[in-house]
Amino acid sequence: MRQVVVTGLGVVTAIGQGIDEFGAALKAGRSGIKSVSTAMGLPLNSAALLTDFDVDTSLSKIGDMPDALYQRARAFTRRAPLPVQSSVVTAVEAWHQAQLTDAAVEASRISLVVAGQNLNQRYGYDLQQKYHDTLEYLPPRYGVHFLDTDQVGVVSELLGIRGEGLTVGGASASGNVGLIQGSRLIQWGVADVCVVIGAMMDLSPLEVQAFQSLGALGGKTIREAEKACRPFDQAREGFIYGQGSGCLILENETLAKQRGIRPWAKLVGSGLALDGNRLTDPNATGEARAMKQALHAAEMSVADVEYINTHGTASLLGDEAEIAAIRELFGDTVSQVWLNSTKSLTGHCLSAAGVVEAIATLIQMKEGFVHPNLNLDQPLDKRCRFAGRESQPAAITIALSNSFGFGGINSSIVLRNG
């Protein structure tokens, strides 16, 4: 079977725009969660929002990028919704890092997977408010922009991709689902390169209120924004919404070697398992099954795993179920495996979470550390080896990254360094 490697990364989050900024923020344990102004029109107290995001500024951070690509990216995002803008920036960064701009790769052998669904909710909500009484003046471009596949069209035209292209959804597991689909396209020989984007979900007040009504959001009694997100802590109250987007370039290992590209790591295994449940409650058995499937596909055992980037949303039931699943799988060896939640820094990036957290995992593997698990004052399970309040050195060769979604969608991927 063809081996899949990661040759490019791109990211935009509240803690950093671009891989360098994002990596530095991880290492410093810098949270992007802030108090939310009522001017934002969202019924919540704390969130990790892209309040200072600007396409030109973000593109300028990428570095020695061809001017033609830079100008096209600017033109393609000029009137686009925020999720499209952030996806374009991350895709360009990852594409440039993978040295694909002038690479001799057949365009029809490059595929594109956009992970996420219902991405432009805020955009549609704002237009509805503005044109409620004058719908005939609604901008015609909304007929394209409201479709999630708009991202497929924009990015494929921008980068000249002519292979398979599609969107995939799995609620908060969407990012991992996208990575799994992209890796399969390469393993099956359909593509030599696959651009996988974890797309931002830009929520409107309707979705935020729905999450509030479900009891899913944190910050109910904890009003200090920097303390509101508490994965695996006894005082956790729910997830904190985060805006972000990420992109991974997956590539056939043989092609990467031919091109002289040194990969970040290999994606060596994955697991997807359903609970058979249409509701929001998590299931430890299904989560453990996804991790088992991923390790089996990678031909590895729990003894090989040194680090787990957990789903870790800080939800009351979710964190408890994930720890139960990890303990079911790892048993007494759980004390030897590093655990942390990137969401304690970035907030919950929903559809993009799996890709953003895969990027966080790859950075930690490459640079030899585990980032802090913020606000973990009273751990849910003291037998687990949670990262502390500061970054700590860690030699990581094998890592799991988990993402679980409403509707009983469980996913896990295995990344191997070297």
N, C-alpha and C positions, 0 to 999 in steps of 0.2 A: 504493500500500500504506500502511496505517496506521502512523504513527511511534510508537515505544515510548519512553517516558521513565521515569526513576526518580524517584519523588516522596517516598519514605520509606525510612528505614534503621533497623534495630535489631540489636543485637549483644550477645552474652555470650561472653566468652573469659577465659582465665587472665590476660590483660594488661589487661583492662578490661571492665566491665559497663556498657553504654550507649555511645552514639556518642562523647560527649565524652571519657570516660575512655579508650576505645579509641584515638581519634585522638591524644590526648596521649601515650599509650604508644608508638604508632607513631613519632611525631616524636622522642620521647626515646630510642628504640631500647631500650625496656625489655622484657626477656625474661620470660615467664611460666613458663619451664622450671625446675623445682626437683627436688631429691632426693626420692625417694619413700620414705615410711616403710613398713616391713614390715607395719604395721598396716592398710595399705590392701589387703593381700592380693593385690597384683598382682606378677607376676614380672618386674619391671623396676627400673632404678636411677633413671631420670630421666623426668619427664613434665610436661606443662602441664595440671594438673588444676584443676577448679573447687572447690577445697577450702573456699572461703569464700562460696560461692554461697547466697543466701537470697532467696526470691521477694519477700517484703515489702520488703527492703532495695533490691532491684533495681527493683521497681516504683516505689518512692518517689523514685528518681533521675530518673524520666521527667519529672517536673515537673507542670505544670498539667493533670492528667488528670482527666476526670470521675469523681466518686466511684463512680458506678454501675458503670463499667467496671473500676475498681480493685477493687471488692468482688467482682465476678464473676470476675475473674482470680484472686484469692486463693482463692475457693471452688472453682474448677475445678482448681486445682493442689494442693489440700490433701493428697490421698493419691496423687497422680500420680507416675509415675517421673520421674527427673531429666531425661531428654530432653524429655518433655512440658512440664515446668516451664520449662526454658530456652527452648523454642520459644514458649510463651505470652508470656514476658517480651519476647522480641525482636519478636514479632508486634504486641504492644500498643505498643511503642515506635515501630515503623515506622508503624503505623496512625495513631497520635496525631500523629506528625511530618507525615504526609501529609494531616492535617486531614480524615480520613474519618469521624470519630465522628458528626458532625452534617451530613455532606455529603449533598446531594440526588442520590445515586447509587442507581439501582435495584439492590436486593440480588441479583437474578437476573443482573445484568450484572457481578458481582464473582466471580472464580474464586479457587481456592486450590490451590497445588501444594506438596506437602511432599516435599523431596528427601532420600532416604536409605532404607536398608533394614537390617533386623536391628538396630534401634536400642536395644532394651531388654535386651541380653544380660546385663548385670550384675544387673538387676532379676530376671530369670528364674533366674539362677544362685543368687542369694541366697535366693530362695524355695525352690528345690530343696534347698539345704543345710538350710534351716530346717524344711521339712515332709517331708523324705525318708521318714521312718517314719510320718508322720501325714498323708498326702495328703488325707484327707477334710476336714481343717481348712484347706486352701488357700483363701485369700480368693477369693470368687467374681469379684471385679473383675478378677482376673488373666485371665479369659476375654475381656476387652476390652483390657486393657493390653498383652498380648503382641503384639497386632496393630499394625503400623506405622500403619495407617489410623486408629487411635485419635487420632492427632494431627489428622487431617482433621476428625474429629467434634468434638473439643474446640475447636479454633480456629474452625471454622465456626459453632458455637453461640455461642461467646464474642463473635464479631464480627458475627454475623448474616449470614453469607455464604450465598447461595442459588444461585450459579452452579455451574459445573463444579468438581469437587474430586477430587483423586487424589494418589497417591504415585508417585514415579519413582525408579529406581535406576540407578546407573552406577559402583558402587564409589566410588573416590575422586574420580571425575568427576561424582558425583551432583549436587552443587550447581550446576555449570554446566548439566547436563542439565535441571535444574529451571528455571533461568533461560531456557533455550532454549525449553522447552515453554511456559512462561508468556508469553514474548514472542510465540510463534506464536498462542496463543489470542487475543491482542489483535490481531495482524496479520490473522488470519482473520476477525475480527469476532465471535468467540464471546463475548468479554468486553471491557469497557471498563477494568477494573481487575483485576490479578492479584496476589495475595499469594503470594510465593515464599519458603518457609522452607527453609534448609539445616539439617537436624536433626542433633543430636548423636548420635554412636554411643558409647554407654556400654559399654565392653568389660568382659567378665568375665576372670578368670584364664585361661580356656580360649582365648579369642581372642588374648590377649597372648602366651601360650605358643606358639600357632600361628605368630604373626608372628616370635617369637624363633626357632622351629625353621626357618622359611623363610629366616632370616638377614636379615630386612627391617629390624629395629630397630637403632637406634644405641645408643651408650653401652656398647659391648662392652668397650673398653679405656679409653675416656675417662670417668672417674668424676666429674669436676667437671660438675655438671648444666648450669651456664651455658655450658659449652664443648662440650656433647655434640652439639648440632644444628649442622651445618656444611654448609649447602647450597653446592654448587659448589666446595668446598675439597678439596684433594688428600687431606686426612686424614679425610674424611667416612666414616662407618661405617653409616649407615642413618637411618631417620626416627625422630623422637621423638613419641610419642603426645600429642595435645592434645585437650582437651575444649572444645567451643564450639558455638555456634548463631548463625545470622544470618538476617535477613529483609530482603528488598527488596520494596517496593511498585512494581510496574510499572503503567503507565497509558497509555492512549491520549493522545497529545500534545494533541489537540483538546480533550478533556475537561479535562486539566490547565490549559490556557489559559482555558477557560470558568470554571473554579473559582478562577482567580487564583493557582495554585500555581507557584512557581518550582522547576523540577526540578533534581536533582543533575547529571544528564547524560542522554544518549540511549544506548539499547542499539541499535546500528545494524547489527550483523552477528554471525553465529554459524556455527560449523562443528562437525560431529560425524562422526568417521570411525573405522571399526573396522580392526584389524589382521588379523582372522580368526585369533585366537590365544587359546586358553582359559587360558593360563598367565600368569605374572606378569612375564615379560620385556618391556621396552619396545621400541618400534620408532620410530626417528627419522623414517622415511618417512611413517608414519601420523600422527605428531604434526605434521609439516610440512603434511600434507594438510589437517588440521583448521584450522590457522592460515590456509592459503591459501583454504579455503572461507569462513572468517569474513571475511577481507578482501574477497573477491569479492562476498559478500552485502552488504557495506558500501559497495561500489563505491569501494574504496580500494586503494592500493598500499603496499608496504613503506616507501616514501619518506614516507608520511604518519604512520607510527607513531613516537612519541617514547619510549614506555615499554612494557615487558612485565612484568606480574606473573607470574612463572614458577610452574610446578608445584613445582619445586625442593624435593624431599623430603629431600635429602642421601643418597639411595641411591646405591650404587656405579654401577650401570648406568643408573639413571633420569636422573641429572643429566647424565651423558655423552650419553645419547640426546637429551635436550632441547636441549643446546647444539648438537649436530650438526644437529638439526632447525631451530633458529634460524639457524645459519650457512648451512644449505642455502637457506633462504628469503631471508635478508637479505644474504648474501654479504659483501662488503667494508664495507658500510654498517653492519654489526653494531656497530661501534665508536661509532656515533652514537646508539644506542638504549639507554636506561637499563634495567638488569635488576636485580631483587631478588627475594627469596623471603620472603613474610610468615611462612612456617613457621619461619624462624629465630627469630621472636619468640613465636609462638602454639603452636608444635608443629604436628603434622599433624592437623587436625580431621576427616579422613576424609570422611564424607558431607557434612559442613557446609563443607568447605574452599573449594569454589568460590564459595559465597555470602559467606563470611567474607572471602575474598580480593578479591571484587568490591567489597565495602564498603571494604576497605583501599585499593583502587585509586581509588575515587571520592573518598575523603578526601584522598589525595595529589593528585589532579587539582584538587580544589577549593582546597586550601590551598597548592599550589605547591611541593611538596617530594617527594623520594623517601626512604623510610625506610631505615635501615641494613640491610645483609645481614650479620648477625652471624657472627663466627668465620671470616671469609673471609681467612685468612692466606696461603694459596697457591692462587690461583685456578686452576680447571680449565683455563681458556682465557684467556690474558692479552689476547687481541684483543677480548674482550667488555668492555662498559662496565658493570661491576657497581657497584652502590652501595657506598659505603665503610662505615667503622665508625661514622660519624655521619650524621645526616640532611643532605641537601644540597638547595639550592634547585633547582627544576626546573619549567619551564613545560610542562605536559602538556595537549594538546588531544585527542590520539588515543592510546588504550591498548588493548593486548591483555591478556587474562587467561586463562591456560592451566590446565586440569585434566585429568589422565590417570588412568585406573583399571586395575586388574588385569582381565585378560580382553581386553586390547587396545582399551579404550574411550578415545578421544582427543577432547578438546573444547577449543574456544577461543571467546571472545566479544570483540567490539569495542565499546568505550565511547567516546563522543565528548562532550567538554565544550562546552556552548553550542549 
